[in-house]
Amino acid sequence: MKKHNFSAGPSILPAEVLEKASQAVLDFNGMGLSLIEISHRSPEFVEILETAKSLVLELLDLNDKGYSVLFLQGGASMEFVRIAYNLLPLNGNAGYVNTGTWANNAQNEAAFLGEIAEIASSKDQDYSYIPKDFSIPIDLDYLHLTSNNTIYGTQFKNFPKTDIPLVCDMSSDIFSRNLDFSQFSLIYAGAQKNIGTSGTSLIVVKDEVLGKTGRTFPNILNYQKHIEKESMYNTPAVFSIYTCYLTLKWLKDLGGIKAIERKNNAKANLLYSEIDRNSLFTGKAKIEDRSLMNATFVLNDLNLESKFDEFWQNENISGLKGHRTVGGYRASIYNAMPLESVLHLVSVMQHFEQQYR
C-alpha cells in the first residue's frame, strides 16, 4: 500500500513520473537499453536535457529575457560556494538574509571568499518569522535570500525591491507559486523537493551578471564554462535530470505554476486551519510567514508525543517528524502531494484529538 509521504526531501513525486522513470530504467524509449546505461551525449538524452531547460524557462516566464539554465551536481550546498565564486568580486561584499539553517550555511560558505554582511536575521526568535523592512546597503554586489525555510516552515511572501542583483535559494518552493521570476539575477534549487530526484541542482542565471568578478578559479565552479558546455562539462546526472524533465512536463500539463499554486493554497489552508483549530497542536511559524510547502507544528503536551507518533504511523503516514535539530512535526506538502493525503492527515489529527483531549 502506498503511504502518505510528508517527507521534506527526498520527497514525493507524481505517480506518473515514478511510473515512467521506473520503465526508463528497464528500457528507455524502446531502445533495448536502460536510461542509466546510455551515453549522456546520445541524441536521445540530449533532447531530454534541452527540453527540460526549455520547460524551465517557459514555466518561469523567462524566455527571451537573457537567462541560461543549468543542471549541475553537488546539491544546493555546492551552489553556496559556486555563487560566491561567480558573483562576488575580489574585495567585494555581499549581503545575506539569515532565515534558517540553509540560509546560514550559504552565508558561512560565501564568507570564505569575501566580505559578507548579515543584512537581517530571524535567529532571535528561533527562525519563526521572516524579517521585513530591512535596509539594503547600496554597495552590495548581490543580496542572497532563501525563499522557503524547510526546517522552520517560513516563507518570503514579498521580496525586497532593489537594483542590487538578487540571488535566491528556492530549493523547497520553486515552481510552487506564481512570482515575477525576472526580479532575480540567479535562482537555484536542489531537485529533490519540487523538481525530481536528488543528484542534480537547477540553476537559472541571468547571463549579464557573470564574468565580472576578476577571479581566476577552477572551471568546474564556473557557471560560464558550464553554460558553454551546455551542462555537460562533466557527465551530468542522467537519471535525476530525466525525472526533472518528467516532472516539468507533468507541471506544464497541469496548467503550469498558476494552476499548481491554486492546489497548493488549498492544501495549505486546509492543514493550517486544522492546526489552529485542534486543541492539541500549535503552529511554529508566525501566521503571516507560514510556508505553503512545509507546515511545522508541535504538541502542546509533549507527554503525548509517543502516542501521536504511533497513531500517525499506524495510519499509513510517513515522514511527519520535524527536523532532528528542532523536533516537533513537519508536514511537507510539495507540488506532487495530493489533496487526499492532506485530508487524511487532518482526519488523523482530529481522531487523535477526540481520544486525548
SVG drawing of the C-alpha trace seen along z (x, -y; Angstrom):
<svg xmlns="http://www.w3.org/2000/svg" viewBox="-13 -53 56 57">
<polyline fill="none" stroke="black" stroke-width="0.4" points="0.0,0.0 1.3,-3.4 1.9,-5.6 1.0,-9.3 4.5,-10.7 5.1,-14.0 8.9,-13.8 10.8,-17.0 13.2,-15.6 13.9,-13.5 10.2,-13.8 7.0,-12.7 7.0,-12.7 3.9,-12.4 2.8,-8.8 3.1,-9.1 6.7,-10.4 7.6,-7.4 6.0,-5.0 7.7,-6.5 11.1,-6.8 11.0,-3.2 10.2,-2.0 13.0,-4.0 15.4,-2.3 14.4,1.0 14.0,-0.1 14.4,-3.7 12.0,-4.6 12.1,-1.1 15.9,-1.3 16.5,2.0 18.8,0.1 18.3,-1.4 18.3,-5.1 21.2,-4.8 23.4,-3.0 23.1,-5.1 25.6,-7.8 24.8,-11.3 25.8,-12.6 23.4,-10.4 20.7,-12.3 18.0,-10.7 19.4,-12.2 20.5,-15.5 16.9,-16.0 15.7,-15.3 18.2,-17.8 17.4,-20.6 13.7,-20.1 14.0,-20.3 15.9,-23.6 13.2,-25.0 10.4,-23.9 12.2,-25.7 12.3,-29.0 8.7,-28.6 7.3,-27.8 9.2,-30.7 8.2,-33.0 11.9,-33.8 12.1,-33.0 14.0,-35.7 15.0,-37.5 18.7,-36.7 18.7,-33.7 20.6,-30.4 19.6,-27.1 22.0,-24.6 21.6,-21.2 24.6,-20.6 25.8,-18.2 26.7,-18.8 23.3,-19.8 22.2,-23.3 25.0,-23.3 27.6,-23.3 25.9,-26.4 26.6,-28.2 30.2,-28.2 29.7,-28.5 27.6,-31.6 30.3,-33.4 33.0,-32.4 30.8,-33.6 29.2,-36.8 31.5,-38.1 34.3,-40.2 37.8,-40.3 37.5,-42.8 33.7,-42.7 30.9,-42.3 27.6,-40.5 24.5,-40.6 22.7,-37.6 19.3,-37.4 19.6,-34.7 16.2,-33.0 17.2,-29.4 19.8,-26.7 20.4,-26.7 20.4,-30.4 23.0,-30.5 25.1,-27.8 25.0,-29.7 26.3,-32.8 29.1,-30.9 30.3,-29.3 30.4,-32.6 32.4,-34.1 35.5,-32.1 35.6,-34.2 34.9,-37.8 33.2,-40.3 29.7,-39.0 27.2,-41.2 24.2,-39.7 21.6,-42.2 18.8,-40.7 18.1,-37.7 15.2,-35.9 17.5,-33.8 16.4,-35.8 13.1,-34.1 14.2,-30.6 13.7,-31.5 9.9,-31.6 9.4,-34.6 10.7,-36.4 12.5,-39.8 10.8,-42.7 11.6,-46.3 15.3,-45.8 17.8,-48.3 19.9,-47.1 23.4,-48.7 23.8,-50.2 27.3,-48.9 26.5,-45.2 27.5,-43.0 24.5,-40.8 21.8,-40.0 21.1,-36.4 17.7,-35.2 16.2,-31.8 12.6,-31.9 11.3,-29.0 12.8,-27.6 12.2,-23.9 13.2,-23.2 11.3,-26.1 8.3,-26.4 8.6,-30.1 8.4,-31.6 9.0,-35.0 5.7,-36.4 7.3,-39.5 10.8,-40.2 12.8,-43.4 12.8,-45.9 16.4,-46.8 18.7,-47.4 21.2,-45.1 21.3,-41.6 19.0,-39.2 20.1,-35.6 17.5,-33.2 17.7,-29.7 14.3,-28.2 15.2,-24.6 11.9,-23.9 9.3,-26.0 10.4,-26.5 7.6,-26.1 5.0,-26.2 3.7,-29.8 3.5,-32.5 6.2,-35.2 7.9,-37.7 11.0,-35.5 12.7,-38.2 13.4,-40.1 16.1,-37.6 19.5,-37.5 20.1,-33.9 17.8,-31.2 19.0,-27.8 17.3,-24.7 18.2,-21.2 16.0,-18.9 14.8,-16.6 11.8,-18.5 9.7,-20.0 11.6,-19.1 12.8,-15.5 15.2,-13.2 18.4,-14.0 21.6,-14.1 21.2,-17.4 20.5,-21.0 18.8,-23.6 20.5,-27.0 18.8,-29.8 21.1,-32.7 21.0,-36.0 23.9,-35.9 24.8,-39.6 25.8,-39.1 28.5,-36.6 32.2,-37.1 32.6,-40.3 34.5,-39.2 38.1,-39.4 38.7,-36.0 40.6,-33.1 39.0,-29.9 38.5,-26.2 36.3,-25.6 34.2,-23.1 33.0,-26.0 32.5,-28.5 28.9,-28.9 30.1,-30.4 32.1,-27.2 29.1,-25.1 26.9,-27.2 29.4,-26.9 29.4,-23.1 25.6,-23.0 25.6,-21.4 28.0,-18.7 31.3,-20.0 31.3,-16.7 28.9,-13.8 25.5,-15.0 23.3,-13.1 21.3,-11.4 18.5,-9.8 18.0,-12.8 17.7,-15.1 15.2,-12.7 13.0,-12.8 13.2,-16.6 12.1,-16.5 9.2,-14.3 8.1,-16.4 8.3,-19.6 6.2,-18.1 3.7,-17.0 3.5,-20.5 3.0,-22.1 0.2,-19.6 -1.5,-20.6 -1.6,-24.2 1.7,-25.5 2.6,-27.4 -0.7,-29.3 -2.6,-26.0 -0.4,-24.3 -0.4,-27.4 -4.2,-27.1 -3.8,-23.5 -1.0,-24.4 -3.1,-27.1 -6.0,-24.8 -3.7,-22.1 -2.0,-24.6 -5.2,-26.4 -6.8,-23.0 -3.8,-21.9 -3.2,-25.2 -6.9,-25.5 -6.7,-22.2 -3.5,-23.1 -5.1,-26.3 -8.4,-24.6 -7.1,-21.5 -6.7,-21.9 -3.6,-19.5 -1.4,-21.3 0.2,-24.7 1.9,-26.0 5.5,-27.1 5.8,-29.8 4.3,-33.3 1.0,-33.1 1.8,-35.8 5.0,-34.0 3.8,-30.4 5.2,-28.3 2.9,-26.8 5.3,-23.9 6.4,-22.9 3.9,-23.2 5.6,-23.0 3.7,-22.3 4.2,-20.9 2.1,-19.1 1.0,-21.3 1.6,-18.3 4.9,-16.6 3.9,-13.6 1.6,-12.7 4.4,-12.6 5.0,-8.8 1.2,-8.2 0.8,-10.5 3.8,-9.0 2.4,-5.6 -1.0,-6.9 0.0,-8.5 2.4,-5.7 -0.4,-3.2 -2.5,-5.3 -0.1,-4.8 1.6,-8.2 5.4,-8.6 7.9,-11.5 5.9,-13.6 8.7,-14.1 10.2,-17.5 13.9,-18.1 16.2,-16.5 17.5,-19.9 14.1,-21.3 11.8,-18.4 8.0,-18.6 6.3,-17.8 6.6,-18.9 4.2,-18.1 5.8,-18.8 3.1,-19.4 5.1,-19.9 3.6,-20.2 3.1,-16.4 1.3,-16.0 -2.4,-15.2 -5.1,-16.9 -6.3,-13.4 -3.2,-12.9 -3.7,-16.3 -7.3,-15.4 -6.1,-12.1 -3.6,-13.8 -6.3,-16.3 -8.6,-13.4 -5.9,-11.6 -5.2,-14.8 -9.0,-15.1 -9.3,-11.5 -6.2,-11.8 -7.8,-14.9 -11.0,-13.0 -9.1,-10.4 -6.7,-12.5 -8.1,-16.0"/>
</svg>
